[in-house]
Amino acid sequence: MSSIDFLPAGVRLAVSPLSWANDVLEDLGADISLETCLGDAADVGYQGVELGRKFPREASVLRPLLGRYALALASGWYSGELAERSVEEETSAVAGHAGLLRAMDCNVMVYGEVGMMAPGAPLDVPMSRRVIMPHEDVSGYALRLSEFSKRLAGDYGLQLAYHHHLMMVAETFDEVSRLFDKAGPEVGLLLDTGHSVGGGFDYGRLIDRFGDRIAHIHLKDVRRAVMDDVRDRDLSFNAGVRAGMFTVPGDGMVDFAPVGAFVRNSGYRGWLVVEAEQDPAIVPPRTAVLQAKTHVAAIFGTDAAFVPSVRSRWRF
């Protein structure tokens, strides 16, 4: 796999398949093949991809498939439920997924907490109805998360990268801080620029407080007017995705210069993952991820002190 010359040594650039096919809203990208996704990613010059719903889950099939496009597997989302179940139950549940990541030479596993969410279809309820973990439950949750992280590392050689995420138990800066202040050093943090904005805080605050815990980075942009409308009208997360609240780097309001400085100066070694949940019928994936790579290159270029966002060419 070739290097990307604008990135520091040991840092690699991947793209999420969410630009081609949504994992939850299966009508978005239903007609786009996995081969199209991989071909576009490779042609644009990405070094890796994360797992998506159309990917085979057998290493004997997935490895040669990605190999045909000279792509590595950066990681894959795991829907954990430690908010509601034991470490032993979670260790059993994760075995197949973690085994696949290990077989694909991944170093991190993205952990998304789906326990303690609204019943039914939690991403379809109004954003204001998110279930909030009581403060007194955070210590026990942090202990379970820490022990699970130890087992993940010991059994599979994987670093857990905890994904702070809208509608989940760690959405706001205070919630992320409360959890990471109590969790052991085994628990790594996934820094997501878009979910920080959605959660009402500057992602730079996570870099300042927990920079040494950052194990994985998602580069996601936000259309401010759409996000504000989603909050003002108390729409659901999925409705916000359909409306276009997220986009690729360079097409929204997020300033990526601080994450660029962090990666350059902190010794971070790992993946940067371009990610945007959008409707591919509105936003052509190949065009979008090419724009994103160009913007990331500018962030790490000689003129990185000021990297203006471009005006969206897509109508929402």
Secondary structure, 3 states (H helix, E strand, C coil): CCCCCCCCCCCEEEECHHHCCCCCCCCCCCCCCHHHHHHHHHHHCCCEEECCCCCCCCHHHHHHHHHHCCCEEEECEEEECCCCCCHHHHHHHCHHHHHHHHHCCCCEEEEEECCCCCCCCHHHCEHHHCCCCCHHHHHHHHHHHHHHHHHHHHHHCCEEEEECCCCCCCCCHHHHHHHHHHCCCCCEEEEEHHHHHHCCCCCHHHHHHHHHHEEEEEECEECHHHHHHHHHCCCEHHHHHHHCCEECCCCCCCCCHHHHHHHHHHCCCCEEEECCCCCCCCCCHHHHHHHHHHHHHHHCCCCCCCCCCCCCCCCC
